[in-house]
Amino acid sequence: MDTTYVSTLLVVFLVLASLAVSIGYLYVDEDDLRSMAEVSSRTGANAIKKRMLEQISTDSGRLESVLNDTVQTAARSAATDHAMGRFKESALMHALNDNSNRLTTSNDVTVGFWNISSHTYTPGGIPVNAMQVRTRRTAESETVGIGKLGNILGILAGVQKFDYTPDAVAALPARANANFALCTEACESRCSFPNVCPITERKMVSNYGIQEKSSLDGDRLAATYRMYQLNTAVNLSDMICAGTTSQDICRKEILTSLDPQDNALRDMESMMYNPNADASNKEYDKDSGKLLGWWVIAPVTDCSNASQEAGFEKSMVTRYALVRISRICAPGATGCQQNNSSFDAPASICGSDKGLYIDRISCVSCSSKALLAFPGLHPVLVK
């Protein structure tokens, strides 16, 4: 047999095989592309949040250097790794990164500033609190795919939307997620954001029965439904143990209540020591694995005279407080028993103590411009 003929057939076979693979790469559903862009942007935004919390814990004075970093290397890597997986060469989708903040043929990732007031995203803007990720079919990529030829193959293969490159933006807007509210007196002026104060461990309690304001107001807390509605189907315990989402409640009324029987405190204790609950906002010792604290954003109100015990009252949120809970110690039965995931604080850290203890705090007024830069703890898809 003529070797030239065999060689020609081999080349044709390889070309057809390559085209078959490329057409296969085109069969990535538009919904999958969109979903991957959304999830990858949230993954990247969560990595930005993690870096913020690590900086606050080690040296809060340098937090602004993190907020002003428009590269965010670790966050970009987290986003692209999620989009393409471990084996990037065989990935069906691509999200490329060249550390710039403009979407181009070689870059699909930007970081920047999401303005909670105007609801606009500025790539490369500071303080950095958001990530944008664009996804594309590998076969259509100019850089790693077959570019315009992919469009032609898409038509031949019957792909409805070729050259479809959805993008999504996930941000870290300031929202409250704690199931307790603090009094205004808990916020010292020196601990106004961006200053995050390490403080001597402070015991926070529900001082029910106090009929007038006192110096104890700075150490008071109240359980809160936030803006969730009271109803017979879902009570406060169910809401705490379900780990409900954060809410934008600045300048809004919330429902607060004292906790004379420590029921809410027991549920919050169970959630703190449940390693699967809000795991990305918990801080552990790298060597021992010991839980060091749980970061939450608590609403702050002008506390009224604490006269009622179990009833709820409406309170206006005037500030947010970013706090690190160092421990929660509650007497009696273990909380969150309704979802079969009950956890208690280790006996060695509580002894006879009772209360919710904090060792970091930073407050921001709802009327302050600093609220725009105040970091949220849960990524939210904003575009």
C-alpha positions in Angstrom: 0.0 0.0 0.0 1.3 3.5 -0.9 2.7 5.0 2.3 1.6 8.5 1.1 -2.0 7.3 0.9 -1.7 5.8 4.4 -0.2 9.0 5.8 -3.0 11.1 4.2 -5.6 8.9 5.7 -3.9 9.1 9.1 -3.9 12.9 8.9 -7.6 13.0 7.9 -8.4 10.6 10.7 -6.6 12.8 13.3 -8.3 16.0 12.0 -11.8 14.3 12.2 -11.0 13.0 15.7 -9.9 16.5 16.8 -13.1 18.0 15.4 -15.2 15.4 17.1 -13.6 16.2 20.4 -14.0 19.9 19.8 -17.7 19.5 18.9 -18.1 17.4 22.1 -16.6 20.4 24.0 -19.3 22.6 22.5 -22.1 20.5 24.1 -21.9 22.4 27.4 -25.4 23.7 28.3 -25.9 27.4 28.6 -27.3 27.0 32.1 -24.2 25.1 33.1 -22.0 28.0 31.9 -24.1 30.5 33.8 -24.2 28.4 37.0 -20.5 27.8 36.9 -19.9 31.6 36.6 -22.1 32.2 39.6 -20.6 29.6 41.8 -17.0 30.4 40.9 -17.6 34.1 41.6 -19.0 33.2 45.0 -16.0 30.9 45.7 -13.6 33.8 44.8 -15.5 36.3 47.0 -15.5 33.9 49.9 -11.7 33.6 49.5 -11.5 37.5 49.7 -13.5 37.4 52.9 -11.3 34.7 54.3 -8.2 36.8 53.7 -9.8 39.8 55.4 -10.6 37.8 58.5 -7.1 36.3 58.6 -5.6 39.8 58.4 -8.0 41.1 61.1 -6.9 38.3 63.4 -3.1 38.7 62.9 -2.8 42.5 62.4 -6.0 44.5 61.9 -4.0 47.7 61.4 -3.1 46.4 57.9 -6.6 45.5 56.9 -6.7 48.4 54.4 -3.8 46.9 52.5 -5.9 43.8 51.9 -8.9 45.9 50.9 -6.8 47.9 48.4 -5.2 44.9 46.8 -6.7 44.7 43.3 -4.9 41.5 42.4 -6.2 39.1 45.1 -4.1 36.2 43.9 -5.5 33.5 46.2 -9.1 34.5 45.4 -8.5 34.4 41.7 -6.9 31.0 41.9 -9.9 29.7 44.0 -12.3 30.9 41.4 -10.5 29.5 38.3 -9.8 26.2 40.1 -13.5 25.9 40.8 -14.4 26.7 37.2 -11.9 24.4 35.5 -11.1 21.8 38.1 -7.7 20.1 38.7 -7.3 19.0 35.1 -7.4 22.3 33.2 -6.2 20.9 30.0 -9.3 18.7 29.7 -11.8 21.1 31.2 -15.1 21.6 29.2 -15.2 25.2 30.5 -12.6 27.8 30.9 -12.1 30.9 33.0 -8.8 32.5 32.3 -6.9 34.8 34.5 -4.0 37.2 33.9 -4.4 39.2 37.1 -5.9 42.2 35.2 -9.3 43.8 35.9 -10.7 43.9 32.4 -12.4 41.1 30.5 -10.4 40.2 27.5 -9.6 37.2 25.4 -7.0 36.2 28.0 -8.8 37.3 31.2 -12.1 36.2 32.6 -11.7 37.3 36.2 -11.8 40.7 37.8 -12.0 42.0 41.4 -13.4 45.3 42.4 -15.9 47.3 44.4 -19.6 46.7 44.7 -21.5 49.8 45.8 -24.4 48.7 48.0 -26.1 52.1 47.5 -25.9 52.5 43.7 -25.9 48.7 43.1 -23.0 49.1 40.7 -19.8 47.1 40.2 -16.5 48.8 39.4 -13.7 46.4 38.2 -10.4 47.4 39.9 -12.3 49.6 42.3 -11.4 49.8 46.0 -12.0 48.7 48.7 -12.2 45.3 47.0 -15.3 43.4 48.1 -16.4 41.6 45.0 -15.4 39.3 42.2 -16.5 38.9 38.6 -16.1 35.6 36.7 -16.9 34.9 33.1 -17.1 31.4 31.7 -16.8 30.1 28.2 -16.7 26.8 26.3 -13.2 25.5 26.0 -13.7 24.9 22.3 -14.6 28.5 21.6 -11.7 30.0 23.5 -9.3 32.0 21.4 -6.5 31.2 23.8 -6.9 27.5 24.6 -9.6 26.4 22.1 -10.2 26.7 18.4 -11.6 30.2 18.4 -13.9 31.2 15.5 -13.8 27.7 14.1 -15.7 26.8 17.3 -18.5 29.0 16.2 -18.7 27.3 12.8 -18.7 23.9 14.4 -21.4 25.1 16.8 -23.7 25.9 13.9 -23.0 22.5 12.3 -23.5 20.7 15.6 -26.8 22.5 16.3 -25.6 24.4 19.4 -28.2 27.1 19.9 -26.0 29.7 21.5 -22.4 29.7 20.4 -20.0 32.3 21.6 -22.1 32.4 24.9 -19.9 33.8 27.6 -22.0 34.6 30.7 -20.4 36.5 33.6 -21.5 36.8 37.3 -20.5 39.1 40.1 -20.6 38.0 43.8 -20.0 40.6 46.5 -19.7 40.9 50.3 -22.3 43.5 51.2 -22.6 44.4 54.9 -25.5 42.3 56.3 -26.3 41.0 59.7 -26.3 37.3 60.4 -26.1 37.0 64.2 -29.2 35.9 66.1 -28.5 38.4 68.9 -28.5 42.2 69.0 -26.1 44.4 71.0 -26.7 47.8 72.6 -25.2 51.0 71.3 -23.0 51.2 74.4 -21.1 48.1 73.3 -19.5 50.2 70.5 -16.6 52.3 71.6 -15.5 55.1 69.3 -12.0 53.7 69.1 -13.4 50.5 67.6 -15.1 52.2 64.7 -14.4 50.5 61.3 -11.8 50.1 59.8 -10.4 49.7 63.3 -11.1 46.2 64.7 -10.3 46.1 68.4 -8.9 43.1 70.3 -10.6 43.4 73.7 -10.4 41.7 77.0 -12.9 38.9 76.7 -16.3 40.4 77.4 -19.2 38.5 78.8 -22.5 39.4 77.1 -25.7 38.5 78.9 -29.4 39.2 78.8 -30.0 41.3 81.9 -33.7 40.9 82.1 -35.3 42.6 85.1 -33.2 45.8 84.8 -35.6 48.7 84.8 -33.2 51.4 83.7 -30.1 52.0 81.7 -26.8 51.4 83.5 -23.2 50.9 82.8 -24.1 47.3 82.1 -25.7 48.2 78.7 -22.4 47.7 77.0 -22.5 44.0 78.0 -26.1 43.4 77.2 -27.5 41.4 74.3 -31.0 40.3 73.2 -32.1 37.4 71.0 -33.5 38.5 67.7 -35.6 37.2 64.8 -34.0 40.0 62.8 -36.6 40.8 60.1 -38.1 37.3 59.9 -41.8 37.2 60.8 -43.1 35.5 63.9 -45.4 32.6 63.2 -46.6 29.4 64.7 -44.8 27.2 62.2 -41.2 28.5 62.8 -40.0 29.7 66.2 -36.7 31.3 67.2 -35.0 28.0 68.0 -35.8 26.7 64.5 -34.4 29.8 62.9 -31.2 29.7 64.8 -30.6 26.0 64.2 -31.4 26.3 60.5 -28.6 28.8 60.1 -30.7 31.4 58.3 -29.2 33.7 55.8 -27.9 37.2 56.5 -30.1 40.3 56.0 -29.8 43.9 55.1 -31.4 45.5 58.2 -29.6 48.8 58.7 -32.1 51.5 59.6 -34.8 48.9 59.8 -36.9 47.5 62.7 -36.1 44.1 64.0 -37.8 41.9 66.7 -35.7 41.5 69.8 -36.4 39.6 73.0 -34.7 38.8 76.3 -33.7 35.2 76.9 -34.5 34.5 80.6 -34.5 30.7 80.1 -31.3 30.7 78.0 -33.0 28.8 75.2 -31.6 31.0 72.5 -28.2 30.9 74.1 -28.2 27.1 74.1 -29.0 27.0 70.4 -26.3 29.5 69.6 -23.8 27.4 71.6 -24.8 24.3 69.6 -24.3 26.2 66.3 -20.9 27.6 67.4 -19.5 24.1 68.2 -21.1 22.4 65.2 -18.1 22.3 62.8 -20.4 22.2 59.8 -22.4 25.3 60.7 -21.1 28.6 59.1 -17.7 26.9 58.8 -16.1 29.6 56.6 -16.5 32.2 59.4 -14.9 30.1 62.2 -11.3 30.5 63.1 -9.2 27.6 64.3 -5.7 27.2 65.7 -3.6 25.9 62.8 -1.5 23.6 65.1 -4.0 22.3 67.7 -7.2 22.6 65.6 -8.9 24.3 68.6 -11.8 26.7 67.8 -10.6 30.2 68.5 -13.7 32.1 67.5 -16.7 32.6 65.3 -17.1 35.8 63.3 -20.6 37.2 63.0 -22.2 40.6 62.2 -24.7 41.6 64.9 -27.3 44.4 64.6 -26.9 47.2 67.2 -29.9 49.0 68.7 -30.6 51.7 71.2 -31.7 49.3 74.0 -34.9 50.2 75.8 -35.5 49.6 79.4 -35.4 45.8 79.8 -38.7 45.3 81.4 -40.2 42.4 79.5 -38.9 38.9 79.7 -40.2 36.6 77.0 -42.1 38.9 74.8 -40.7 40.5 71.6 -40.4 44.2 70.9 -39.4 46.2 67.8 -36.0 47.9 67.8 -34.4 50.1 65.2 -31.0 49.0 63.9 -28.6 51.9 64.0 -25.3 50.1 63.5 -23.6 46.9 62.6 -21.0 45.2 64.8 -18.4 42.8 63.4 -17.6 40.6 66.5 -15.6 37.5 67.1 -17.3 35.2 69.6 -14.6 33.5 71.6 -17.0 31.1 73.4 -20.6 30.4 74.3 -21.4 28.7 77.6 -25.0 27.8 78.3 -26.4 25.6 81.2 -29.0 22.9 80.8 -29.9 20.7 77.9 -28.0 20.9 74.6 -29.6 23.2 72.0 -30.7 22.4 68.4 -31.9 19.0 69.3 -34.7 19.2 66.7 -32.3 18.7 63.8 -30.2 15.9 65.3 -27.0 18.0 65.3 -26.6 19.0 68.9 -23.2 20.2 70.1 -22.0 21.5 73.5 -19.0 23.7 74.3 -16.1 21.6 75.6 -16.3 21.4 79.4 -12.7 22.6 79.7 -13.5 26.1 78.3 -16.6 26.9 80.3 -16.5 25.4 83.8 -19.3 27.2 85.7 -19.3 30.2 83.3 -22.5 31.2 81.5 -22.9 33.7 78.7 -21.8 34.7 75.2 -18.2 36.0 75.2 -16.5 38.2 72.6 -12.9 39.3 72.1 -13.0 41.3 68.9 -15.3 44.1 67.9 -15.7 46.8 65.2 -18.7 48.9 64.7 -20.1 51.0 61.8 -23.0 53.4 61.8 -25.8 52.9 59.3 -25.4 56.6 58.4 -21.6 56.4 57.9 -19.9 56.3 54.5 -17.7 53.6 56.0 -20.7 51.2 55.7 -19.9 51.0 52.0 -16.5 49.4 52.8 -17.7 47.3 55.8 -17.1 43.7 54.8 -19.9 41.2 54.8 -19.4 37.6 55.8 -21.5 35.8 53.2 -21.0 36.2 49.5 -24.1 37.3 47.7 -24.7 37.1 43.9 -25.4 40.6 42.8 -25.2 40.3 39.0 
